[in-house]
Every structure is written in C-alpha cells, then in structure tokens.
C-alpha cells in the first residue's frame, strides 16, 4: 500500500520515472493490485510521438482523428460515432455543426505532457477550442471510450452553442450531465462536504477550478457541484432549456445572470439553493 501511494503521488506530480520505480517494485513482489497494469502503462515514456491521421464524416460535421501511436479502428471509431450521436440527441443537431480534431495519445503521460496547459492528474480528456484530446489505457472498454468521448464532445457542443461564452463550470456540468454522470455521482460524499460547509457558491466555481486544478478533493467538489447545478436546470426546463441557455449566451456583452434568469425563470442563487436543498434532503 505504501509503495502504491508513493507511486501515485509521484505520478500525480508528473515525476513519472520515479512513479514507475515504485510500481515496478509492486510488480516484482507480485502484489495483487488489479489496476497495476494501467498505472504502469500510464507513466511509461512513450518515446517520440509518431502522428497518424484519419478522417471521419459524421452528420453535419467532419472529424479529423490524430493518433500518436497505432490507429484505433473498430471499437474506438464505433464509440466515437456513438458519442457524437449522443451529444446531438441531448443538445440538438446544431450543436455539432462544423469540424472537430480528436487527438488520441498513447498513454496518460503523453497526454498530460502534450494536451495543453494545466492538464491535471485526474482528468481523462481535455478540450480546447475545436480540439478534443484523450489517451489510451490497457483496460479501456468500448463503454469507457463512449463516456470520455461523450464528455469531450459535449464540451465542444457547449463552446459552439455559446460562442465560447459559457463559464467553465457550466461547460463541465453540461458535459457530465450529457455523459450520464447524474446516475453515478457520489451524492453521499457531496452531502457530507455540504454539511461540513466545504462547498463554494456555484457562481464561484470557475475561480475554484482555476485554483485547484490538480487538487483531487476540491476539483471533485467543483465538478460535482457543477453537475448538480446543471441537473437542477434540466429538471426545470429539460435539455432543451440547456441548449436555449447556451445559445442566448453568444453575445459577449450579455449578462450571464440575466440570461439565466430569462431562460430558466430563476437566478443562479435560486438554482444553487435548490440543488443544495434537494441534496440535503436525500440523506438521513
């Protein structure tokens, strides 16, 4: 357990070779760690990244898939198409008009070193304008590919619908909502954090995410809060209400609070209070 904890700490800090030393010691000892193969694969030096490209046409759009490593066909491509259709069904056909670049890195180390600024140790994908990045892992299943691709493609849809004006927390909440995390979010954990007074107001979540991007507890709080806020919005006006909210944000001079109020019939503070009350009432 100590070796595993040290390996994870070094991996999280980006000291991958040190992490690998501890993981290899566990491997040599034959200790029963079910996901050890994933941990080792995540921190290996991938060497020079060789680029392979493939084009995929989808309804209303064109995808360029860039693989740094072997091209993933079959299961990955099926998952990509399924994720695309899932986001279109949730946010509307107009949400995914136009091109998107999808980059697949060979492991988590290559992903964190190349996918963008402040890519934290907990994330499974990254989105910047017009570009989604993910990485391979030995244990990846088709369902896991669908989940992570749905999440990143939903970020793309939010950016397109809002003209890039959506707050980061709202984009994260919509991405998790479309991904289906409402069914699996750890509400008991978040309820305990709420009772401890550890949660910030929804309107401050962008500040929290910027400050705590690689803090496992705080970033999870912020992501869970974002999901429950979006869940409350959808409870009031459905996914169509989310799409309408995003479209109304296109004007950069529009006041976000006023757009929320006019679209959802409640201001952000009311949305915040509603999901907190609902969460508090779910427990004993």
ZIGI-V393480 format. One record per residue. RES is the residue in one letter. PSI is psi as a letter, one per 40 degrees, with the letter a starting at -180 (999 if undefined). OMEGA is omega as a letter, one per 30 degrees, with the letter a starting at -180 (none if undefined). Layout:
# ZIGI-V393480
res=RES psi=PSI omega=OMEGA
res=RES psi=PSI omega=OMEGA
This chain:
# ZIGI-V393480
res=X psi=d omega=l
res=X psi=d omega=l
res=X psi=d omega=l
res=X psi=d omega=l
res=X psi=d omega=l
res=X psi=d omega=l
res=X psi=d omega=a
res=X psi=d omega=l
res=X psi=d omega=l
res=X psi=d omega=l
res=X psi=d omega=l
res=X psi=d omega=l
res=X psi=e omega=l
res=X psi=e omega=l
res=X psi=g omega=a
res=X psi=d omega=a
res=X psi=d omega=l
res=X psi=d omega=l
res=X psi=d omega=a
res=X psi=d omega=l
res=X psi=d omega=a
res=X psi=d omega=l
res=X psi=d omega=l
res=X psi=d omega=l
res=X psi=d omega=l
res=X psi=d omega=l
res=X psi=d omega=a
res=X psi=d omega=a
res=X psi=e omega=a
res=X psi=f omega=a
res=X psi=i omega=a
res=X psi=g omega=l
res=X psi=h omega=a
res=X psi=d omega=a
res=X psi=f omega=a
res=X psi=d omega=l
res=X psi=d omega=l
res=X psi=d omega=l
res=X psi=d omega=l
res=X psi=d omega=a
res=X psi=d omega=a
res=X psi=d omega=a
res=X psi=e omega=l
res=X psi=i omega=l
res=X psi=h omega=a
res=X psi=e omega=a
res=X psi=a omega=l
res=X psi=h omega=a
res=X psi=h omega=l
res=X psi=h omega=a
res=X psi=h omega=l
res=X psi=h omega=a
res=X psi=i omega=l
res=X psi=h omega=l
res=X psi=h omega=l
res=X psi=h omega=l
res=X psi=h omega=l
res=X psi=i omega=a
res=X psi=h omega=l
res=X psi=e omega=a
res=X psi=i omega=l
res=X psi=h omega=a
res=X psi=h omega=l
res=X psi=h omega=l
res=X psi=h omega=a
res=X psi=h omega=l
res=X psi=h omega=l
res=X psi=g omega=a
res=X psi=a omega=l
res=X psi=i omega=l
res=X psi=h omega=l
res=X psi=h omega=l
res=X psi=a omega=l
res=X psi=b omega=a
res=X psi=d omega=a
res=X psi=d omega=a
res=X psi=d omega=l
res=X psi=d omega=l
res=X psi=d omega=l
res=X psi=d omega=l
res=X psi=d omega=l
res=X psi=d omega=l
res=X psi=d omega=l
res=X psi=d omega=a
res=X psi=d omega=l
res=X psi=d omega=l
res=X psi=d omega=l
res=X psi=d omega=a
res=X psi=d omega=a
res=X psi=d omega=a
res=X psi=e omega=l
res=X psi=i omega=a
res=X psi=d omega=a
res=X psi=e omega=a
res=X psi=d omega=a
res=X psi=f omega=l
res=X psi=h omega=l
res=X psi=i omega=a
res=X psi=i omega=l
res=X psi=h omega=l
res=X psi=h omega=l
res=X psi=h omega=l
res=X psi=h omega=l
res=X psi=h omega=l
res=X psi=i omega=a
res=X psi=d omega=l
res=X psi=i omega=a
res=X psi=d omega=l
res=X psi=d omega=l
res=X psi=d omega=l
res=X psi=d omega=a
res=X psi=d omega=a
res=X psi=e omega=a
res=X psi=e omega=a
res=X psi=e omega=l
res=X psi=i omega=a
res=X psi=h omega=l
res=X psi=f omega=l
res=X psi=h omega=a
res=X psi=i omega=a
res=X psi=e omega=a
res=X psi=e omega=a
res=X psi=i omega=a
res=X psi=e omega=l
res=X psi=i omega=a
res=X psi=i omega=l
res=X psi=h omega=l
res=X psi=i omega=a
res=X psi=h omega=l
res=X psi=e omega=a
res=X psi=h omega=l
res=X psi=h omega=a
res=X psi=h omega=l
res=X psi=i omega=l
res=X psi=i omega=a
res=X psi=i omega=l
res=X psi=i omega=a
res=X psi=d omega=a
res=X psi=e omega=a
res=X psi=h omega=l
res=X psi=i omega=l
res=X psi=d omega=a
res=X psi=d omega=l
res=X psi=d omega=l
res=X psi=d omega=l
res=X psi=d omega=a
res=X psi=d omega=a
res=X psi=d omega=l
res=X psi=d omega=l
res=X psi=d omega=a
res=X psi=d omega=a
res=X psi=d omega=l
res=X psi=d omega=l
res=X psi=d omega=l
res=X psi=d omega=l
res=X psi=d omega=l
res=X psi=d omega=l
res=X psi=d omega=l
res=X psi=d omega=a
res=X psi=d omega=a
res=X psi=d omega=a
res=X psi=e omega=a
res=X psi=f omega=a
res=X psi=e omega=a
res=X psi=e omega=a
res=X psi=h omega=l
res=X psi=i omega=a
res=X psi=d omega=a
res=X psi=d omega=a
res=X psi=d omega=l
res=X psi=d omega=l
res=X psi=d omega=l
res=X psi=d omega=l
res=X psi=d omega=a
res=X psi=d omega=l
res=X psi=d omega=l
res=X psi=d omega=l
res=X psi=d omega=l
res=X psi=d omega=l
res=X psi=e omega=a
res=X psi=e omega=l
res=X psi=d omega=a
res=X psi=e omega=a
res=X psi=e omega=a
res=X psi=i omega=a
res=X psi=g omega=a
res=X psi=d omega=l
res=X psi=d omega=l
res=X psi=d omega=a
res=X psi=d omega=l
res=X psi=d omega=l
res=X psi=d omega=l
res=X psi=d omega=l
res=X psi=d omega=a
res=X psi=d omega=l
res=X psi=e omega=a
res=X psi=f omega=a
res=X psi=e omega=a
res=X psi=i omega=l
res=X psi=i omega=l
res=X psi=i omega=a
res=X psi=d omega=a
res=X psi=e omega=a
res=X psi=e omega=a
res=X psi=d omega=l
res=X psi=d omega=l
res=X psi=d omega=l
res=X psi=d omega=a
res=X psi=d omega=l
res=X psi=d omega=a
res=X psi=d omega=a
res=X psi=f omega=a
res=X psi=d omega=l
res=X psi=f omega=l
res=X psi=h omega=a
res=X psi=d omega=a
res=X psi=d omega=a
res=X psi=d omega=a
res=X psi=d omega=l
res=X psi=d omega=l
res=X psi=d omega=a
res=X psi=d omega=a
res=X psi=d omega=l
res=X psi=d omega=l
res=X psi=d omega=a
res=X psi=d omega=l
res=X psi=d omega=a
res=X psi=d omega=l
res=X psi=d omega=l
res=X psi=d omega=l
res=X psi=d omega=l
res=X psi=d omega=l
res=X psi=d omega=a
res=X psi=d omega=l
res=X psi=d omega=a
res=X psi=d omega=a
res=X psi=e omega=l
res=X psi=i omega=l
res=X psi=d omega=l
res=X psi=d omega=l
res=X psi=d omega=l
res=X psi=d omega=l
res=X psi=d omega=l
res=X psi=d omega=l
res=X psi=d omega=a
res=X psi=d omega=a
res=X psi=d omega=a
res=X psi=e omega=a
res=X psi=e omega=a
res=X psi=d omega=l
res=X psi=h omega=a
res=X psi=e omega=l
res=X psi=e omega=a
res=X psi=i omega=l
res=X psi=h omega=a
res=X psi=d omega=a
res=X psi=d omega=l
res=X psi=d omega=l
res=X psi=d omega=l
res=X psi=d omega=a
res=X psi=d omega=a
res=X psi=d omega=a
res=X psi=d omega=a
res=X psi=e omega=l
res=X psi=e omega=l
res=X psi=i omega=l
res=X psi=i omega=a
res=X psi=d omega=l
res=X psi=d omega=l
res=X psi=d omega=l
res=X psi=d omega=a
res=X psi=d omega=a
res=X psi=d omega=a
res=X psi=d omega=a
res=X psi=d omega=l
res=X psi=d omega=l
res=X psi=d omega=l
res=X psi=d omega=l
res=X psi=d omega=a
res=X psi=d omega=a
res=X psi=e omega=a
res=X psi=d omega=a
res=X psi=i omega=l
res=X psi=999 omega=none
